[in-house]
Amino acid sequence: MPESSCLRGTSAAFRLMVATSWLAPESWQKNQEEAIREAIGAGPDWTEYLSLVVGRHRTPALSWAALSRVPGIAVPEPAMQELKKRSDACRMQAVRHCLLLAEVLKVFNRAGIPVMLYKGPILSFELYGDVGLRQSRDLDLEVTQEDLARAQACVENMGWCLDSSLFPMTPRQRKSFLRHEHDIHFDHPHAGCVLEIHWRNDWDTPELTRARWARSTPSVWQGCSFQALDPCDMVLYLCSHGGDHHWRRAKWLGDLARVHVSGRMDWEAVWGVARRTGQERVLLTGLRLLGILYGLPLPDLPGDPWMNLPSSLLEIPLLALKSPEEREVHTSLAELSERLRVSRYERLLRPQISWRDSLSNLLYCRDDFREVRLPDSLFWAYVPLRPILRACRWARQLGRRTKKSS
């Protein structure tokens, strides 16, 4: 696996993390082993490696599996033991998540609520034939917006607790919430798990959501029925989810790498769906990053579309990936600057998004509804009030930090 100039400027621990952020199928296993041996030969800092794998990029079970099948490598015993412990914990968590997911699916099946599954143990099984290899901190599923209220009632009756950041809204507030957001969160009272119920993807129009449901296929898992994403939609979901988070975790690229080299994907078909749904750059960015980080060949797509891909769509994710910590925002001004930066990136990633929609997303903030409970007849007043409400929240946050530091 050839090392790119991007990786040559990084630490050996980072290069080893990238090399072990997925589990290559047999057709690419030799290349992965070569990358692992090269990184270990460069003398990685094992404390840094464990920090990247366990905390920053969350690939303990994948990394343990990848290292374990390479014979003759010199890994310090304490590092191997710690990684094995983290891998075992990841697998135990996956078992608990499977049990919780099966319970939710059974209740939805009985209520006649169609449900589509994302990520989590289902994706791990789809990619690797093993529900325990991918680490997931939550469960993600989608229902239609029409079924959202019934789905919420079902999981609350099961004992899941609605995220405390949500609160009763007026009809106009709820309409704005449903338009600008895409999921609601529930916490399990005992399992330490979060359930995310989506009614759309963050980047979807209502038409795209309906089309994705129409392309999905009935499937069964643990005796429970659900709708499985069409393979093309699954790939585009991986690319869109990673792209919307600036590909800051290597495990998301590892998922896409596994799909790419499995040989099961018709990339011309994926490209066709991407063009119809305005996700061309989303797909191209993900695949191009696979070439940069893993040395994977680019699919042969009609018209050689790689030439017109803006360079910042690659530069920003590469910076995010190499950052040792998550990006933190501490002030109202920094938050606004971050939202503007994200908005510019999203405009590049999805140029079909209108400026009106971008501005609407920039001006929306659910916390404004909590700060001032305006009646629907004065709903328009949230826009001019927003700078004041944001400044008040920032002042309170600053006061809490000052009090805590003193």
Long-range contacts (C-beta under 8 A, 24 or more apart in sequence): 1-31, 1-32, 1-34, 1-35, 1-294, 1-295, 2-295, 3-35, 3-38, 3-295, 4-291, 4-292, 4-293, 4-295, 6-292, 6-293, 6-318, 7-293, 10-322, 11-44, 11-45, 11-48, 12-39, 12-40, 12-42, 12-43, 12-44, 12-45, 13-39, 13-44, 13-45, 13-46, 13-48, 13-49, 13-52, 14-48, 14-52, 14-322, 15-39, 15-42, 15-44, 16-40, 16-44, 16-49, 17-49, 17-52, 17-53, 17-57, 17-59, 17-63, 17-250, 18-250, 18-293, 18-294, 19-66, 20-53, 20-59, 20-62, 20-63, 20-66, 20-67, 21-57, 21-59, 21-62, 21-63, 21-250, 21-251, 21-253, 21-254, 22-59, 22-62, 22-66, 22-251, 22-253, 22-254, 22-255, 22-257, 22-258, 22-294, 23-62, 23-65, 23-66, 23-128, 23-133, 23-258, 24-66, 24-257, 24-258, 24-261, 25-258, 25-261, 25-262, 27-261, 27-263, 28-261, 28-296, 29-69, 31-295, 32-66, 33-69, 33-70, 35-294, 35-295, 36-66, 36-67, 36-70, 36-73, 37-70, 37-73, 40-73, 40-74, 40-75, 46-75, 46-76, 46-78, 46-79, 49-79, 50-79, 50-82, 50-83, 50-86, 52-324, 53-83, 53-86, 54-83, 54-86, 56-249, 56-324, 56-325, 56-326, 57-249, 57-250, 57-251, 58-135, 58-137, 58-249, 58-251, 59-135, 59-250, 59-251, 59-254, 60-86, 60-87, 60-89, 60-90, 60-135, 61-86, 61-87, 61-90, 61-91, 61-132, 61-133, 61-134, 61-135, 62-133, 62-134, 62-251, 62-254, 63-87, 65-133, 90-132, 90-135, 91-132, 93-135, 93-136, 94-121, 94-124, 94-131, 94-132, 94-134, 94-135, 94-136, 95-131, 95-132, 96-191, 96-193, 97-121, 97-136, 97-139, 97-193, 98-131, 98-222, 100-139, 100-188, 100-191, 100-193, 100-195, 101-139, 101-222, 102-221, 102-222, 102-223, 102-224, 103-158, 104-139, 104-141, 104-154, 104-155, 104-158, 104-195, 105-221, 105-222, 105-224, 105-225, 105-226, 106-223, 106-224, 107-154, 107-155, 107-157, 107-158, 108-143, 108-151, 108-154, 109-224, 109-225, 111-150, 111-154, 113-143, 113-147, 113-150, 113-151, 113-154, 114-143, 114-144, 114-147, 114-213, 114-227, 115-141, 115-142, 115-143, 115-151, 115-226, 115-227, 116-141, 116-142, 116-143, 116-212, 116-213, 116-216, 116-226, 116-227, 116-228, 116-229, 117-141, 117-142, 117-221, 117-226, 117-227, 117-228, 117-229, 118-142, 118-198, 118-229, 118-237, 119-241, 122-221, 123-255, 126-234, 127-255, 127-258, 127-259, 127-262, 128-258, 134-251, 134-255, 135-251, 137-193, 137-194, 138-185, 138-193, 138-194, 138-195, 138-196, 139-193, 139-194, 139-195, 139-196, 140-183, 140-196, 140-198, 141-195, 141-196, 141-197, 141-198, 141-226, 142-197, 142-198, 142-199, 142-200, 143-197, 143-198, 143-199, 144-199, 144-213, 145-178, 145-199, 145-200, 148-184, 148-197, 148-199, 151-197, 152-184, 152-197, 155-186, 155-195, 155-197, 156-186, 159-188, 159-189, 160-186, 160-187, 160-188, 160-189, 160-195, 161-186, 161-187, 161-188, 161-189, 162-186, 163-187, 165-366, 167-369, 167-370, 169-369, 170-375, 170-376, 170-379, 171-376, 172-376, 172-379, 173-369, 173-376, 173-379, 176-364, 176-379, 177-366, 177-369, 180-360, 180-361, 180-364, 180-366, 181-366, 201-237, 201-240, 202-240, 202-244, 203-240, 203-244, 203-279, 203-282, 203-350, 208-277, 211-277, 231-264, 231-265, 231-266, 231-270, 232-266, 232-269, 232-270, 232-272, 232-273, 233-273, 234-259, 235-259, 235-265, 235-270, 235-283, 236-270, 236-273, 236-274, 236-277, 236-279, 236-282, 236-283, 238-286, 239-279, 239-282, 239-283, 239-285, 239-286, 239-287, 240-279, 240-282, 242-286, 242-317, 243-282, 243-285, 243-286, 243-317, 243-349, 244-346, 244-349, 246-316, 246-317, 246-320, 246-345, 247-285, 247-286, 247-289, 247-317, 247-320, 247-321, 248-317, 248-320, 248-321, 248-323, 248-326, 248-327, 249-321, 250-293, 250-321, 253-286, 253-289, 253-290, 253-293, 253-294, 253-321, 256-286, 256-287, 256-290, 257-290, 257-294, 257-296, 260-287, 260-290, 260-296, 260-299, 261-296, 267-299, 267-300, 267-301, 268-301, 268-302, 271-299, 271-301, 271-302, 271-305, 278-350, 278-352, 279-350, 280-305, 281-309, 281-310, 281-313, 281-348, 281-349, 281-350, 281-351, 282-349, 282-350, 284-309, 285-309, 285-313, 285-314, 285-317, 285-349, 288-314, 289-314, 289-317, 289-318, 292-318, 293-321, 310-348, 312-345, 312-348, 313-345, 313-348, 313-349, 316-345, 330-397, 330-401, 331-394, 331-398, 332-390, 332-391, 332-393, 332-394, 333-394, 335-390, 335-394, 336-390, 365-389, 365-390, 367-393
